[in-house]
């Protein structure tokens, strides 16, 4: 219900802006290609981060020139202006615009871009690891759609980089829950969480922390045989880690015994 009200409020605001801005004539006389004129003005405003101005130019192309080859690009431009503003309301509108583009133009040459930017509308809403991770999961879902639909896209390196950030955020969140369990003595719950992180995200950037936490749980519960492999794994995989020296000290003790 709250998301619906946010969307409705943002849509109403956008309509008011469009009415106010759309009343002026922005096309000079004797322009051969007015759609191109408007689109170029929109692109220039977008580069300057003049979101409202750019959006109005793009919207005029999309609304007034249904046969223009620039219409799909104008639709993306509208979506990009909303994403650029990064407010809660405009990110909802950006999501809607990118989804509409993919519905109208599923085979367009820039469909990969639209799918990536759709994922970024959720990426921009991700919260810290200690807070709700709904937006992180939504971003990962849309990134996966990109991987499935556009495996040969030139955007793949950038998408993978941001996917890794989102995936790390989710794994960090799970690891912090595990550490909370450790503090209150719920070691079984902590082990379940940490095992889940390493199974679901084997390339987790901060897995050294997960290795160390697992090793410490087993060490402190007098299960030294299970602790040793996790300390060893940390030492083998990481040449730099805040846990490296501690793991090496534990290994000396365990191996001495």
C-alpha positions as CSV (number, residue, x, y, z in Angstrom):
1,X,0.0,0.0,0.0
2,X,2.8,2.4,0.9
3,X,4.7,1.7,-2.4
4,X,1.4,2.3,-4.3
5,X,0.9,5.7,-2.6
6,X,4.5,6.6,-3.3
7,X,4.1,5.7,-7.0
8,X,0.8,7.6,-7.2
9,X,2.3,10.7,-5.6
10,X,5.3,10.6,-7.9
11,X,3.1,10.1,-11.0
12,X,0.9,13.0,-10.1
13,X,4.0,15.2,-9.6
14,X,5.4,14.2,-12.9
15,X,2.1,15.0,-14.7
16,X,2.0,18.5,-13.1
17,X,5.5,19.1,-14.2
18,X,4.8,17.9,-17.7
19,X,1.7,20.2,-18.0
20,X,3.6,23.2,-16.7
21,X,6.6,22.6,-19.0
22,X,4.8,21.4,-22.0
23,X,2.9,24.6,-22.5
24,X,5.9,26.4,-24.1
25,X,7.0,26.1,-27.7
26,X,10.6,24.9,-27.7
27,X,10.9,24.1,-31.4
28,X,12.2,27.0,-33.7
29,X,10.5,27.6,-37.0
30,X,11.9,25.9,-40.1
31,X,13.5,23.0,-38.3
32,X,13.7,20.1,-40.7
33,X,13.7,17.3,-38.1
34,X,12.0,18.6,-34.9
35,X,12.2,15.2,-33.2
36,X,15.9,15.2,-33.6
37,X,16.1,18.8,-32.4
38,X,14.2,17.9,-29.3
39,X,16.1,14.7,-28.7
40,X,19.5,16.4,-29.0
41,X,18.3,19.1,-26.5
42,X,17.3,16.4,-24.2
43,X,20.7,14.6,-24.4
44,X,22.5,17.9,-23.8
45,X,20.4,18.6,-20.7
46,X,20.8,15.0,-19.5
47,X,24.6,15.3,-19.6
48,X,24.3,18.5,-17.5
49,X,22.1,16.6,-15.0
50,X,19.2,19.0,-15.7
51,X,16.7,16.2,-15.1
52,X,13.4,18.0,-15.4
53,X,14.5,19.9,-18.6
54,X,15.9,16.8,-20.2
55,X,12.7,14.8,-19.3
56,X,10.5,17.4,-21.0
57,X,12.4,17.3,-24.2
58,X,12.4,13.5,-24.3
59,X,8.7,13.3,-23.4
60,X,7.8,15.6,-26.3
61,X,9.6,13.3,-28.7
62,X,7.9,10.2,-27.3
63,X,4.4,11.7,-27.0
64,X,4.3,13.8,-30.2
65,X,6.3,11.8,-32.8
66,X,4.9,8.3,-32.8
67,X,6.7,7.4,-36.0
68,X,10.0,8.8,-35.1
69,X,13.0,6.3,-35.0
70,X,14.1,8.3,-31.9
71,X,11.0,7.4,-29.9
72,X,12.6,4.3,-28.2
73,X,15.7,6.3,-27.3
74,X,13.5,9.1,-25.9
75,X,11.7,6.5,-23.7
76,X,15.1,5.5,-22.3
77,X,16.0,9.1,-21.8
78,X,12.9,9.7,-19.7
79,X,13.8,6.7,-17.6
80,X,17.4,7.9,-17.2
81,X,16.3,11.3,-15.9
82,X,14.2,9.6,-13.2
83,X,17.1,7.3,-12.3
84,X,19.5,10.2,-12.2
85,X,17.5,12.0,-9.6
86,X,17.7,9.1,-7.2
87,X,14.9,10.0,-4.9
88,X,12.5,7.4,-3.6
89,X,9.7,8.6,-5.8
90,X,11.8,9.0,-9.0
91,X,13.4,5.5,-8.6
92,X,9.9,4.0,-8.6
93,X,9.1,6.0,-11.8
94,X,12.4,4.9,-13.4
95,X,11.5,1.3,-12.7
96,X,8.2,1.8,-14.4
97,X,9.7,3.5,-17.5
98,X,12.4,0.9,-18.0
99,X,9.8,-1.9,-17.7
100,X,7.6,-0.2,-20.2
101,X,10.5,0.1,-22.6
102,X,11.2,-3.6,-22.3
103,X,7.5,-4.3,-22.9
104,X,7.3,-2.0,-26.0
105,X,10.7,-2.8,-27.5
106,X,11.8,-6.2,-26.2
107,X,14.1,-6.7,-29.3
108,X,15.5,-3.2,-29.4
109,X,19.3,-3.0,-29.7
110,X,19.4,-1.2,-26.4
111,X,17.2,-3.6,-24.5
112,X,20.3,-4.8,-22.6
113,X,20.9,-1.3,-21.4
114,X,17.2,-1.0,-20.3
115,X,17.5,-4.2,-18.3
116,X,20.7,-3.2,-16.7
117,X,19.3,0.2,-15.7
118,X,16.2,-1.5,-14.4
119,X,18.4,-3.4,-12.0
120,X,20.1,-0.2,-11.0
121,X,16.8,1.3,-9.9
122,X,16.8,-1.3,-7.1
123,X,20.6,-1.1,-6.7
124,X,20.3,2.6,-5.8
125,X,17.8,1.7,-3.1
126,X,20.0,-0.9,-1.4
127,X,20.4,-0.4,2.4
128,X,23.2,-1.2,4.8
129,X,23.9,-4.8,5.7
130,X,22.3,-4.3,9.1
131,X,18.9,-3.3,7.5
132,X,16.3,-4.8,5.3
133,X,17.7,-6.4,2.1
134,X,14.6,-6.4,-0.1
135,X,16.0,-3.9,-2.6
136,X,19.3,-5.9,-2.7
137,X,17.4,-9.1,-3.6
138,X,15.3,-7.2,-6.2
139,X,18.5,-5.9,-7.8
140,X,20.1,-9.3,-7.9
141,X,16.9,-10.7,-9.5
142,X,17.1,-8.1,-12.3
143,X,20.8,-8.6,-12.8
144,X,20.1,-12.3,-13.3
145,X,17.6,-11.5,-15.9
146,X,20.3,-9.5,-17.7
147,X,22.8,-12.4,-17.5
148,X,20.2,-14.8,-18.9
149,X,18.9,-12.6,-21.7
150,X,22.1,-10.7,-22.8
151,X,25.1,-13.0,-22.2
152,X,27.0,-11.3,-25.1
153,X,26.3,-7.7,-24.1
154,X,29.2,-5.2,-24.0
155,X,27.8,-4.0,-20.7
156,X,28.6,-7.3,-19.1
157,X,31.8,-6.2,-17.2
158,X,30.0,-3.2,-15.6
159,X,26.9,-5.3,-14.8
160,X,29.1,-8.1,-13.2
161,X,30.9,-5.4,-11.1
162,X,27.6,-4.1,-9.7
163,X,26.2,-7.6,-9.3
164,X,29.2,-8.4,-7.1
165,X,28.6,-5.3,-4.9
166,X,24.9,-6.4,-4.4
167,X,25.8,-10.0,-3.8
168,X,28.4,-8.9,-1.2
169,X,25.8,-6.7,0.5
170,X,23.5,-9.7,0.9
171,X,26.3,-12.0,2.1
172,X,27.5,-9.3,4.5
173,X,24.0,-9.1,5.9
174,X,23.8,-12.8,6.5
175,X,27.3,-12.9,8.1
176,X,26.3,-10.1,10.5
177,X,23.3,-12.1,11.6
178,X,25.7,-15.0,12.2
179,X,27.9,-12.8,14.3
180,X,25.0,-11.7,16.4
181,X,24.1,-15.3,17.0
182,X,27.7,-15.9,18.1
183,X,27.5,-13.1,20.6
184,X,24.5,-14.5,22.3
185,X,25.9,-18.1,22.2
186,X,23.7,-19.5,19.5
187,X,26.5,-21.3,17.7
188,X,24.4,-23.7,15.8
189,X,22.4,-20.8,14.3
190,X,25.6,-19.0,13.4
191,X,27.1,-22.1,11.7
192,X,23.9,-22.5,9.7
193,X,24.1,-18.9,8.5
194,X,27.8,-19.0,7.7
195,X,27.5,-22.3,5.8
196,X,24.7,-20.8,3.8
197,X,26.7,-17.8,2.8
198,X,29.6,-19.8,1.6
199,X,27.4,-22.3,-0.2
200,X,25.3,-19.6,-2.0
201,X,28.2,-17.2,-2.6
202,X,31.5,-19.1,-2.9
203,X,33.3,-16.0,-4.3
204,X,32.1,-13.7,-1.5
205,X,34.6,-11.0,-1.2
206,X,34.7,-11.0,2.6
207,X,34.7,-14.8,2.9
208,X,37.8,-14.5,5.0
209,X,35.6,-13.2,7.8
210,X,33.2,-16.1,7.4
211,X,36.1,-18.6,7.5
212,X,37.4,-17.1,10.6
213,X,34.1,-17.0,12.4
214,X,33.4,-20.7,11.6
215,X,36.9,-21.6,12.8
216,X,36.4,-19.7,16.0
217,X,33.1,-21.3,16.7
218,X,34.6,-24.8,16.4
219,X,37.7,-23.7,18.3
220,X,35.7,-22.3,21.2
221,X,33.4,-25.3,21.4
222,X,36.4,-27.7,21.6
223,X,35.9,-29.1,18.1
224,X,39.5,-28.5,17.1
225,X,39.5,-30.9,14.2
226,X,36.8,-28.9,12.4
227,X,38.4,-25.6,13.3
228,X,41.8,-26.3,11.7
229,X,40.6,-26.6,8.1
230,X,38.9,-23.2,8.2
231,X,41.9,-21.5,9.6
232,X,44.0,-23.2,7.0
233,X,41.6,-22.2,4.2
234,X,41.9,-18.5,5.3
235,X,45.7,-18.7,5.3
236,X,45.8,-20.4,1.9
237,X,43.4,-18.1,0.1
238,X,44.3,-14.7,1.6
239,X,47.6,-13.0,1.7
240,X,46.0,-9.9,3.2
241,X,43.3,-10.0,5.8
242,X,42.6,-8.5,9.2
243,X,42.1,-12.1,10.4
244,X,45.3,-13.6,8.9
245,X,47.6,-13.1,11.9
246,X,45.0,-14.5,14.3
247,X,44.4,-17.5,12.1
248,X,48.2,-18.2,11.8
249,X,48.5,-18.1,15.6
250,X,45.6,-20.5,16.0
251,X,47.1,-22.8,13.5
252,X,50.4,-22.9,15.4
253,X,48.5,-23.9,18.6
254,X,46.4,-26.5,16.9
255,X,49.3,-28.1,14.9
256,X,51.5,-28.1,18.1
257,X,48.8,-30.3,19.8
